[in-house]
Amino acid sequence: MKKVVIIGASDVGISTALRIRELDDSIRPLVIANNDFPNYSICGIPFFIGGEVENWQDLAHREKEDIENAGIDLMLNTDVTKIDSENKKISFIDENWEEKQIEYEKLVLGTGGKTIVPPIEGLNSPGVFFMRWIDDALNFNKFLEKNNPQKAVVVGGGYVGLEMTEALIRRGLDVTLIEFEDTVLNTVNKSFRKIIQSKLEEKGARIITGTAVKKLESDNNKVYVSGTNDFEIEVDTVLVSVGTKANTELGEKAGVQTGKTGAFKVNEKMETNLKDIYAGGDCAETLNAVSGKYAYYALGSVAHKHGRIIGSNICGQDKEFAGSLGTQALKIFDTVVSRTGCDQKKAKENGIDTISADLDTLDHKVYYSPAYEMKIRVIAEKQSRRIIGAQILGNINAEVSKRLDIFATAIHNEMTIEEFNDLDLSYTPPLSSPWDPVQMAVQKFDE
Ligand SMILES: Cc1cc2nc3c(=O)[nH]c(=O)nc-3n(C[C@H](O)[C@H](O)[C@H](O)COP(=O)(O)OP(=O)(O)OC[C@H]3O[C@@H](n4cnc5c(N)ncnc54)[C@H](O)[C@@H]3O)c2cc1C
C-alpha cells in the first residue's frame, strides 16, 4: 500500500484524500492537521458571525466520522515540525505532546495560508481579533456574546473585511472600516467598488480609506485606535483582516522552493522541486490562465481543484492544472459583485491591448416583476477579440455569479466576442431575455 501523507486537513488536503479514495481504494491516506477542525468551510465564517448560519458546526463540509468512513485516516491537533525529504520522513508532535516520526512515499503540502500581520502596535491587546480559522470565529463569537460590544473597527477593505463589516452590522454593531489604500475592494472596477461601499454605508457603516491604522491600545474594555491623518476612534472591539499569505515555513526549511509570490513553486502537475512532494491551495502558486504566469490566489475554489489534480496524479494519472482566472463572487447584503480573468490594468501589465464594453441592464423581462438592475463589464483582447475578463454587479436574485461563470467558461476556452454571442443560452421571461444580458453586453463591442 502506497503511504500517502497529507499535511493540512482543509480544502486541498481533504480534496486530495477524497480523490485518492475515489481512484484507488487500496490507499488509505493519512491527513494531519494542527487544529481540530478538519474540512470546515472557512469561507462560511462571516455568515456564522453575522448570524445567517446559526450553528458553527454546520460549517463542516463533512464530519470527522464521514472522513474516516471514506477511508481516510485523520491525525488532528498534531503539528508537523520537520520534513526530511532525503529519507522520506516527517516529524511531528501529536496531540499528547509526543514527538514522533512517520515515513511517506508521497507527501502533500496543504499547509494553507496565514493571516498577514500588519505593522500595527498593540495587536495583542484585549478586544483585538484576527479572522482566519474556526477557532478565531468561535473566540470572536464568544467575545461578542459575552461583552455585547456596541462599536467596532474593521481594519482592511478586502472581501473578507467587507464580509465581516456586514456580519457585524447584522449583529447590531456600529462599524467603522478603515482601509489603507484609497479604495475598498481593489479587485473590481471603480464604479463597482463605489456601489459596494455605498451598500455598506446605507446600512450604517462608516468607511474611511487612505488611512493606515498604526496603534491599538486597550483599557477598561475599550480599544483606542489611532492612525495616519490624525485618525482616532474609541471602540469596543477591533477586527484585523488585511489578507492572507502562504504558510511555507515548514516546506521551505526542507528545501521546497517558493516562487515570486512567496508561495510554493509548483509545476502544472502540482509537484514541487522535491521528489514526491506536491503542494496546493493557499500555500502554493497558481497558474493564471490568461497571462500564463504564476500568481497567488488564496481561494477555496482553487484549493479544491489543486487537491483533485494532486490526488489524481498520486494515483498514477497524468493530470495538469489548467490554470485559474481568479474567479470570485462577493455578497454584500442584497448585492453581489463578481469578477473573472484580467481587468484592464492587469492586461496592460501583461502587455495585452484591450477593448472593453459596459452594459447596464435588467436581469430579465421587466413585465415579470421585479426585474433587477445589473451592470456588466467585459474586457477583450483588441486584436484577437478573445474575451479575457468580466465583472458583473447586481442583485442577489439576478444570478450574478452564475452569469459571471459563463464568462469564466468562455475565457477558459479562449472564446472570442463572436463565439460568445453564438452561444445557445436559456431563456424564460422570469429569468432572462431572448438575448441573455451577458450576450447583450458583448454586443456592445459592435455599437
Ligand atoms: C473569512 C474567510 C472567508 C473566505 N471566503 C472565501 C470564499 O468565499 N471563496 C473562496 O473561494 N475562498 C474563500 N476564502 C479562502 C479559503 O478559505 C482558502 O482559500 C482555503 O481555506 C484554502 O484551503 P487550504 O487547504 O489551502 O488551506 P487552509 O484552509 O489554510 O488550511 C491549512 C491546513 O494546514 C494545516 N497545517 C498548517 N501547517 C501545519 C503543520 N505544520 N502541521 C500540521 N498541520 C498544519 C492546518 O491545520 C489546516 O488544516 C476565505 C477565507 C477566509 C479567511
The ligand as a Gaussian input file, in Angstrom:
#p B3LYP/6-31G(d) Opt

LIG

0 1
 C      -13.038000      34.615000       6.353000
 C      -12.662000      33.951000       5.055000
 C      -13.598000      33.865000       4.042000
 C      -13.267000      33.235000       2.840000
 N      -14.201000      33.180000       1.837000
 C      -13.895000      32.574000       0.661000
 C      -14.858000      32.493000      -0.384000
 O      -15.979000      32.993000      -0.267000
 N      -14.499000      31.862000      -1.530000
 C      -13.270000      31.287000      -1.703000
 O      -13.018000      30.706000      -2.763000
 N      -12.329000      31.358000      -0.716000
 C      -12.612000      31.978000       0.445000
 N      -11.675000      32.037000       1.451000
 C      -10.358000      31.416000       1.230000
 C      -10.384000      29.925000       1.577000
 O      -10.880000      29.736000       2.860000
 C       -8.976000      29.355000       1.446000
 O       -8.530000      29.578000       0.135000
 C       -8.944000      27.853000       1.741000
 O       -9.315000      27.601000       3.064000
 C       -7.539000      27.298000       1.487000
 O       -7.504000      25.965000       1.786000
 P       -6.146000      25.201000       2.046000
 O       -6.497000      23.756000       2.161000
 O       -5.128000      25.585000       1.059000
 O       -5.558000      25.753000       3.426000
 P       -6.102000      26.295000       4.787000
 O       -7.578000      26.398000       4.817000
 O       -5.291000      27.487000       5.100000
 O       -5.709000      25.116000       5.799000
 C       -4.387000      24.770000       6.122000
 C       -4.349000      23.451000       6.846000
 O       -2.995000      23.134000       7.129000
 C       -2.854000      22.724000       8.476000
 N       -1.448000      22.981000       8.847000
 C       -0.689000      24.070000       8.523000
 N        0.573000      23.910000       8.997000
 C        0.612000      22.707000       9.603000
 C        1.618000      21.976000      10.287000
 N        2.844000      22.435000      10.443000
 N        1.284000      20.769000      10.831000
 C        0.041000      20.274000      10.680000
 N       -0.947000      20.913000      10.045000
 C       -0.666000      22.121000       9.515000
 C       -3.942000      23.486000       9.213000
 O       -4.313000      22.859000      10.405000
 C       -5.085000      23.421000       8.175000
 O       -5.760000      22.190000       8.296000
 C      -11.968000      32.678000       2.660000
 C      -11.022000      32.780000       3.684000
 C      -11.354000      33.418000       4.871000
 C      -10.321000      33.530000       5.964000

